[in-house]
């Protein structure tokens, strides 16, 4: 459900990048409560210990891989996990090249996209950090505010792939998009309405 309007999902599979140790994630509810199959990736190792210690690794069908995700490897990483084509949800939260990685994703066609945006860029400017395959947020600027893309920029990239912006969370960091062929009665919104 998105805003109490169901989005039809035929493949209860998710992919999430940038999960850190997976204690905070956009997909764990789907894994635990709805028994979706999942694939998570992060540049760090913390998720492996959490999945093992929490019992999620043996109770549910979840694969985890340590990898630094960039636009050159994103499709092969997903395909190597045996995931292709239509899937339920893709979440991208890598605090850097999010726009560029979204633009590069071709191996899957998620029904729902969850994209983290940098609210400090404001609601109207379509901006992103320049592509740098080695981008590490804390190394780029001492404030940690220089990272990712604005909501308007991510909306532009998502629309080019056939998605409509439908909602954002109250923390003003995640935006939700639905593929237009399954949008149904969900109203599309502008970045200014969601930001």
C-alpha positions in Angstrom: 0.0 0.0 0.0 1.1 3.5 -0.7 -1.2 6.1 0.8 -3.8 3.3 1.4 -4.1 2.7 -2.4 -2.7 -0.8 -3.3 0.1 -1.1 -5.8 -0.2 -4.5 -7.5 2.9 -6.5 -7.0 3.4 -9.8 -8.8 6.9 -10.5 -7.7 7.4 -10.1 -3.9 11.1 -9.4 -4.3 13.1 -6.4 -3.1 16.6 -5.0 -3.6 18.0 -2.4 -1.3 21.4 -0.7 -1.6 23.0 1.2 1.3 21.6 -0.7 4.3 24.6 -0.1 6.6 23.9 -2.9 9.2 20.3 -3.4 8.2 18.9 -2.3 11.6 17.4 0.7 9.8 16.1 -0.1 6.4 13.3 0.4 4.0 12.6 -3.3 3.4 12.9 -5.2 6.6 9.1 -5.0 7.2 8.5 -6.7 3.8 11.0 -9.4 4.7 9.7 -10.1 8.3 6.0 -9.5 8.0 5.2 -10.3 4.4 7.9 -12.9 3.8 9.3 -11.2 0.6 12.6 -12.4 -0.8 15.3 -9.8 -0.6 18.8 -8.8 -1.7 20.7 -6.2 0.3 24.0 -4.5 -0.4 26.3 -2.1 1.4 30.0 -1.2 1.3 30.4 -2.3 4.9 30.2 -5.7 6.6 27.7 -4.8 9.5 24.7 -6.3 7.8 26.1 -9.8 7.8 26.5 -9.9 11.6 23.0 -8.4 12.1 21.3 -10.8 9.8 23.0 -13.7 11.5 22.5 -12.5 15.1 18.9 -11.6 14.6 18.0 -14.9 12.9 16.8 -13.1 9.8 19.4 -15.0 7.7 18.0 -18.4 8.4 14.3 -17.5 8.9 13.9 -15.6 5.7 15.1 -15.7 2.1 17.6 -12.8 2.1 20.9 -12.5 0.5 23.5 -9.9 1.4 26.6 -8.8 -0.3 29.3 -6.4 0.6 30.0 -4.2 -2.4 30.7 -0.6 -3.2 27.9 0.2 -5.6 28.5 2.4 -8.7 26.9 2.9 -12.1 29.3 0.4 -13.7 28.6 -2.5 -11.4 25.0 -2.1 -10.2 23.4 -4.2 -12.9 25.9 -7.1 -12.6 25.6 -7.1 -8.8 21.8 -7.5 -9.0 22.0 -10.1 -11.8 24.6 -12.1 -9.8 22.0 -12.4 -7.1 19.6 -14.0 -9.6 17.3 -11.1 -9.7 16.1 -9.7 -13.1 13.0 -8.1 -14.6 9.9 -7.2 -12.7 10.2 -6.9 -8.9 8.3 -5.3 -6.1 10.6 -2.7 -4.7 14.0 -1.1 -5.2 15.5 1.1 -2.5 18.6 3.3 -3.2 20.3 5.0 -0.2 24.0 5.2 -0.9 24.7 8.8 0.2 26.5 9.8 -2.9 26.0 8.6 -6.4 22.3 7.8 -5.9 21.2 9.7 -9.1 23.8 8.1 -11.3 23.1 4.6 -10.0 19.4 5.0 -10.5 20.0 6.2 -14.0 22.2 3.2 -14.7 19.7 0.5 -13.4 18.5 -1.5 -16.3 18.5 -5.2 -15.1 15.3 -4.8 -13.0 12.0 -3.0 -13.3 10.7 -2.4 -9.8 7.0 -1.5 -9.3 8.0 0.8 -6.3 11.1 2.9 -6.0 12.3 4.3 -2.7 15.0 7.0 -3.2 16.8 8.9 -0.5 17.1 12.6 -1.4 19.2 15.4 0.1 16.7 17.9 1.5 19.4 20.5 2.0 19.3 21.1 -1.8 15.7 22.4 -1.5 12.5 21.4 -3.3 13.0 23.0 -6.7 16.6 22.8 -7.9 17.4 19.7 -9.8 21.0 19.1 -8.6 23.2 16.2 -7.9 26.8 15.7 -6.9 29.0 15.0 -9.9 29.6 11.3 -10.6 32.6 9.9 -8.7 32.8 6.1 -8.5 34.8 6.4 -5.2 32.4 9.0 -3.6 32.4 8.7 0.2 30.2 11.3 1.9 32.3 12.1 4.9 35.4 12.6 2.8 33.8 15.1 0.4 33.0 17.9 2.9 33.4 18.3 6.6 29.7 19.1 7.2 28.5 15.8 5.7 25.9 17.8 3.8 27.4 17.4 0.4 26.0 14.1 -1.0 23.3 12.6 -3.2 20.7 14.5 -5.2 17.8 16.8 -4.7 14.2 15.5 -4.8 13.7 17.3 -8.1 16.7 15.7 -9.7 15.7 12.2 -8.6 12.2 12.9 -9.8 13.6 13.8 -13.2 15.6 10.6 -13.4 12.7 8.4 -12.2 10.2 10.0 -14.7 12.6 9.3 -17.5 12.4 5.6 -16.5 8.5 5.7 -16.3 7.9 6.4 -12.7 5.6 8.9 -10.9 6.5 10.6 -7.6 3.6 9.7 -5.2 4.8 10.4 -1.6 7.6 11.3 0.8 8.3 10.4 4.4 7.9 12.8 7.4 11.7 12.8 8.0 12.1 14.5 4.5 14.7 12.0 3.3 12.8 9.3 1.4 10.7 9.7 -1.7 8.4 7.0 -3.1 7.8 6.5 -6.8 5.4 4.0 -8.6 5.9 2.7 -12.1 3.3 4.4 -14.2 1.8 1.2 -15.7 0.8 0.1 -12.2 0.0 3.6 -10.8 -3.8 3.1 -10.9 -5.6 5.8 -8.9 -2.5 7.0 -7.0 -2.1 10.7 -7.8 1.3 11.8 -9.1 2.8 14.7 -7.0 5.4 17.3 -7.7 8.7 17.6 -5.8 7.4 20.7 -4.1 4.3 18.9 -2.8 6.4 16.0 -1.4 9.5 17.9 -0.1 
